[in-house]
Amino acid sequence: MSTDHRSPADVARRLGQRAKQQSHGAWRRETYTLPREDAREKAREWFNAFPKAAYMTEIESWREMPDGQIEFTIRRLPTAD
């Protein structure tokens, strides 16, 4: 028996995240909203960790927010996870 206590909200959140991941098929996606330079650095981290040739990593979409931050979604295949 687990001594780890979770609230119903924690369980619902975790199940919702799992369903969201499964509904996108094999792709792993993350969405970020960051200042422009931080967004560039985050994208570099992904491309360094998951090279395009092996993981089909790509910026799926991006936009500049009214406050100047960049919101972007990056995706990759989890081929070696």
C-alpha positions in Angstrom: 0.0 0.0 0.0 1.3 3.4 -0.9 1.8 6.1 1.7 1.7 8.7 -1.1 -1.5 10.8 -0.7 -2.9 12.5 -3.7 -5.8 14.8 -3.9 -8.6 14.1 -6.5 -7.3 17.2 -8.3 -3.8 15.7 -8.6 -5.1 12.5 -10.0 -7.4 14.3 -12.5 -4.5 16.5 -13.6 -2.2 13.5 -14.1 -4.9 11.6 -16.0 -5.7 14.6 -18.2 -2.0 15.0 -19.1 -1.7 11.4 -20.0 -4.8 11.5 -22.2 -3.5 14.7 -23.9 -0.2 13.0 -24.6 -1.8 9.9 -26.1 -4.2 11.9 -28.2 -1.3 13.4 -30.2 0.0 10.0 -31.3 3.7 9.3 -31.2 4.8 12.9 -31.1 6.1 14.5 -27.9 5.1 18.1 -27.7 6.0 21.0 -25.3 4.7 24.5 -25.4 6.7 27.4 -24.0 6.2 31.1 -23.5 9.5 32.8 -23.0 11.4 36.1 -23.7 12.9 35.9 -27.3 16.5 35.0 -26.2 15.3 32.4 -23.7 13.0 30.9 -26.4 16.0 30.6 -28.7 18.1 29.0 -26.0 15.3 26.5 -25.2 14.9 25.5 -28.9 18.7 25.0 -29.1 18.6 22.8 -26.0 15.9 20.6 -27.7 17.8 20.4 -31.0 21.1 19.5 -29.2 19.4 16.9 -27.1 17.2 15.5 -29.9 18.8 16.1 -33.3 16.4 16.5 -36.2 17.9 13.6 -38.1 17.2 11.1 -35.4 14.0 12.5 -33.7 12.4 14.7 -36.4 12.5 17.6 -34.0 10.8 20.7 -35.2 9.2 23.9 -34.1 5.6 23.1 -34.9 4.3 26.6 -34.4 5.3 30.0 -32.9 3.9 33.5 -32.4 5.0 36.7 -30.8 2.7 37.6 -27.8 1.6 41.2 -27.2 4.1 41.5 -24.4 7.0 40.6 -26.8 7.4 37.0 -25.5 7.5 34.1 -27.9 5.1 31.3 -27.5 6.1 28.2 -29.4 5.4 24.5 -29.6 8.3 22.1 -30.3 7.8 18.5 -31.2 9.8 15.3 -31.6 9.5 11.6 -32.0 10.3 9.6 -28.9 12.4 7.1 -30.8 15.0 6.5 -28.1 13.1 7.3 -24.9 
